[in-house]
Amino acid sequence: MFERYQALYLHLQGTSAEAIAPILDRSAKTVKGYAYAYCLLSFVKMNIFLSTRSWIIGIPWIFYYIRFFLS
């Protein structure tokens, strides 16, 4: 479980998945999966918390993660 937190910490600091993978001894695909799961959970929580009209606030985060996964 600690490696997921470490991966997310490094990711949020701006480190690429390819640079995180050797640190954790995991593939870049796995690191991207950790980040994607975090993004999805955060987006769901935000949508539950915010009113239905405010869901548009989460759209920039989706574009950020789409760009991250395509890199």
N, CA, C and O of each residue as an XYZ file, in Angstrom:
284
protein
N       0.830     -1.197      0.000
C       0.000      0.000      0.000
C       0.871      1.256      0.000
O       0.494      2.263     -0.599
N       2.017      1.212      0.656
C       2.877      2.381      0.730
C       3.350      2.818     -0.656
O       3.503      4.012     -0.915
N       3.580      1.856     -1.538
C       4.090      2.225     -2.865
C       3.070      3.044     -3.651
O       3.451      3.887     -4.463
N       1.787      2.807     -3.420
C       0.769      3.627     -4.099
C       0.836      5.068     -3.625
O       0.767      6.002     -4.424
N       0.971      5.239     -2.311
C       1.096      6.588     -1.779
C       2.355      7.274     -2.303
O       2.333      8.455     -2.649
N       3.429      6.532     -2.356
C       4.685      7.088     -2.859
C       4.540      7.462     -4.335
O       5.016      8.514     -4.762
N       3.884      6.600     -5.109
C       3.674      6.891     -6.526
C       2.824      8.142     -6.703
O       3.129      8.986     -7.546
N       1.764      8.265     -5.918
C       0.905      9.447     -6.022
C       1.640     10.703     -5.573
O       1.494     11.763     -6.180
N       2.426     10.585     -4.516
C       3.192     11.737     -4.048
C       4.147     12.230     -5.139
O       4.206     13.424     -5.432
N       4.881     11.305     -5.727
C       5.822     11.692     -6.782
C       5.084     12.233     -8.004
O       5.534     13.187     -8.640
N       3.955     11.620     -8.324
C       3.166     12.088     -9.464
C       2.661     13.512     -9.232
O       2.737     14.355    -10.126
N       2.153     13.772     -8.044
C       1.647     15.117     -7.742
C       2.766     16.144     -7.650
O       2.514     17.344     -7.765
N       4.002     15.688     -7.444
C       5.154     16.580     -7.459
C       5.607     16.887     -8.885
O       6.459     17.749     -9.097
N       5.032     16.175     -9.867
C       5.351     16.445    -11.265
C       6.281     15.440    -11.911
O       6.729     15.655    -13.038
N       6.582     14.351    -11.232
C       7.458     13.332    -11.787
C       6.684     12.477    -12.787
O       5.530     12.129    -12.538
N       7.298     12.142    -13.897
C       6.619     11.343    -14.920
C       6.509      9.883    -14.475
O       7.257      9.422    -13.612
N       5.570      9.176    -15.079
C       5.369      7.763    -14.745
C       6.600      6.936    -15.104
O       6.931      5.976    -14.408
N       7.270      7.302    -16.178
C       8.470      6.576    -16.590
C       9.606      6.748    -15.584
O      10.439      5.855    -15.429
N       9.644      7.886    -14.902
C      10.671      8.112    -13.878
C      10.296      7.458    -12.548
O      11.174      7.065    -11.780
N       9.000      7.340    -12.275
C       8.538      6.735    -11.018
C       8.684      5.217    -11.062
O       8.995      4.595    -10.046
N       8.465      4.622    -12.220
C       8.442      3.162    -12.352
C       9.704      2.477    -11.820
O       9.571      1.519    -11.058
N      10.916      2.908    -12.173
C      12.112      2.228    -11.631
C      12.271      2.397    -10.119
O      12.828      1.524     -9.454
N      11.792      3.502     -9.581
C      11.887      3.730     -8.135
C      11.069      2.677     -7.390
O      11.500      2.151     -6.364
N       9.874      2.375     -7.924
C       8.983      1.418     -7.272
C       9.168     -0.010     -7.765
O       8.564     -0.940     -7.230
N       9.995     -0.183     -8.775
C      10.195     -1.483     -9.409
C       8.872     -2.021     -9.970
O       8.545     -3.199     -9.821
N       8.134     -1.135    -10.607
C       6.868     -1.448    -11.279
C       6.935     -0.889    -12.690
O       7.821     -0.099    -13.014
N       5.998     -1.304    -13.523
C       5.967     -0.778    -14.885
C       5.315      0.603    -14.898
O       4.594      0.972    -13.972
N       5.580      1.352    -15.957
C       4.970      2.677    -16.098
C       3.455      2.554    -16.202
O       2.724      3.431    -15.742
N       2.987      1.470    -16.803
C       1.541      1.240    -16.921
C       0.896      1.100    -15.534
O      -0.202      1.607    -15.305
N       1.572      0.421    -14.624
C       1.057      0.263    -13.266
C       1.004      1.603    -12.549
O       0.025      1.907    -11.867
N       2.046      2.400    -12.699
C       2.087      3.718    -12.061
C       0.967      4.591    -12.614
O       0.308      5.307    -11.860
N       0.751      4.534    -13.913
C      -0.347      5.298    -14.507
C      -1.694      4.801    -13.998
O      -2.628      5.587    -13.835
N      -1.796      3.503    -13.747
C      -3.028      2.952    -13.177
C      -3.295      3.479    -11.782
O      -4.440      3.769    -11.436
N      -2.249      3.607    -10.975
C      -2.400      4.187     -9.642
C      -2.913      5.623     -9.746
O      -3.831      6.017     -9.026
N      -2.315      6.394    -10.645
C      -2.723      7.797    -10.811
C      -4.149      7.890    -11.351
O      -4.919      8.756    -10.937
N      -4.496      6.998    -12.271
C      -5.841      7.005    -12.838
C      -6.882      6.670    -11.771
O      -7.935      7.305    -11.712
N      -6.594      5.680    -10.932
C      -7.519      5.312     -9.861
C      -7.713      6.479     -8.897
O      -8.830      6.746     -8.454
N      -6.627      7.168     -8.575
C      -6.713      8.337     -7.696
C      -7.551      9.429     -8.334
O      -8.388     10.043     -7.672
N      -7.329      9.674     -9.621
C      -8.081     10.699    -10.346
C      -9.558     10.356    -10.365
O     -10.399     11.218    -10.107
N      -9.883      9.112    -10.667
C     -11.274      8.690    -10.760
C     -11.962      8.814     -9.411
O     -13.088      9.307     -9.340
N     -11.310      8.379     -8.344
C     -11.890      8.471     -7.012
C     -12.084      9.926     -6.606
O     -13.118     10.279     -6.037
N     -11.103     10.770     -6.892
C     -11.215     12.195     -6.560
C     -12.356     12.846     -7.320
O     -13.095     13.662     -6.768
N     -12.496     12.486     -8.586
C     -13.552     13.072     -9.406
C     -14.925     12.644     -8.901
O     -15.846     13.459     -8.853
N     -15.070     11.390     -8.529
C     -16.349     10.902     -8.005
C     -16.677     11.588     -6.692
O     -17.811     12.019     -6.483
N     -15.698     11.693     -5.808
C     -15.936     12.371     -4.526
C     -16.318     13.831     -4.743
O     -17.202     14.353     -4.064
N     -15.652     14.485     -5.685
C     -15.946     15.885     -5.943
C     -17.363     16.040     -6.478
O     -18.071     16.973     -6.098
N     -17.778     15.139     -7.352
C     -19.124     15.221     -7.899
C     -20.183     14.957     -6.844
O     -21.261     15.550     -6.887
N     -19.894     14.084     -5.904
C     -20.848     13.832     -4.833
C     -20.931     15.049     -3.916
O     -22.012     15.421     -3.459
N     -19.786     15.662     -3.652
C     -19.731     16.798     -2.731
C     -20.357     18.054     -3.321
O     -21.107     18.757     -2.643
N     -20.050     18.334     -4.576
C     -20.531     19.556     -5.193
C     -21.954     19.379     -5.718
O     -22.427     18.258     -5.909
N     -22.611     20.483     -5.942
C     -23.947     20.403     -6.512
C     -23.857     19.956     -7.968
O     -22.767     19.941     -8.542
N     -24.965     19.598     -8.561
C     -24.957     19.090     -9.926
C     -24.537     20.162    -10.922
O     -24.020     19.827    -11.988
N     -24.738     21.414    -10.619
C     -24.323     22.478    -11.536
C     -22.826     22.739    -11.472
O     -22.257     23.307    -12.403
N     -22.194     22.338    -10.404
C     -20.776     22.639    -10.217
C     -19.855     21.532    -10.730
O     -18.643     21.621    -10.535
N     -20.382     20.501    -11.373
C     -19.543     19.396    -11.840
C     -18.527     19.856    -12.872
O     -17.506     19.197    -13.074
N     -18.795     20.976    -13.524
C     -17.902     21.461    -14.579
C     -16.523     21.836    -14.035
O     -15.559     21.920    -14.796
N     -16.424     22.061    -12.729
C     -15.137     22.391    -12.107
C     -14.148     21.248    -12.305
O     -12.945     21.488    -12.400
N     -14.635     20.009    -12.368
C     -13.766     18.857    -12.488
C     -13.233     18.603    -13.883
O     -12.329     17.783    -14.047
N     -13.751     19.266    -14.879
C     -13.339     19.005    -16.258
C     -11.858     19.283    -16.506
O     -11.218     18.477    -17.181
N     -11.271     20.378    -16.003
C      -9.823     20.569    -16.232
C      -8.976     19.427    -15.682
O      -7.946     19.102    -16.271
N      -9.376     18.807    -14.571
C      -8.631     17.682    -14.029
C      -8.660     16.506    -14.988
O      -7.660     15.807    -15.145
N      -9.786     16.285    -15.623
C      -9.888     15.176    -16.565
C      -8.918     15.392    -17.728
O      -8.228     14.460    -18.140
N      -8.861     16.620    -18.260
C      -7.938     16.901    -19.358
C      -6.490     16.741    -18.921
O      -5.653     16.289    -19.701
N      -6.190     17.107    -17.681
C      -4.834     16.948    -17.160
C      -4.456     15.461    -17.145
O      -3.367     15.090    -17.584
N      -5.350     14.624    -16.643
C      -5.033     13.207    -16.557
C      -5.049     12.522    -17.914
O      -4.285     11.583    -18.136
N      -5.892     12.966    -18.816
C      -5.862     12.419    -20.165
C      -4.502     12.718    -20.798
O      -3.909     11.845    -21.432
N      -4.012     13.932    -20.631
C      -2.698     14.298    -21.154
C      -1.605     13.456    -20.496
O      -0.657     13.043    -21.164
N      -1.727     13.200    -19.198
C      -0.744     12.397    -18.491
C      -0.711     10.966    -19.004
O       0.366     10.393    -19.168
N      -1.874     10.381    -19.259
C      -1.925      8.994    -19.709
C      -1.504      8.833    -21.161
O      -1.050      7.759    -21.556
N      -1.645      9.867    -21.947
C      -1.254      9.771    -23.355
C       0.222     10.061    -23.562
O       0.760      9.805    -24.639
N       0.883     10.593    -22.540
C       2.309     10.913    -22.697
C       3.177      9.688    -22.577
O       4.399      9.785    -22.685
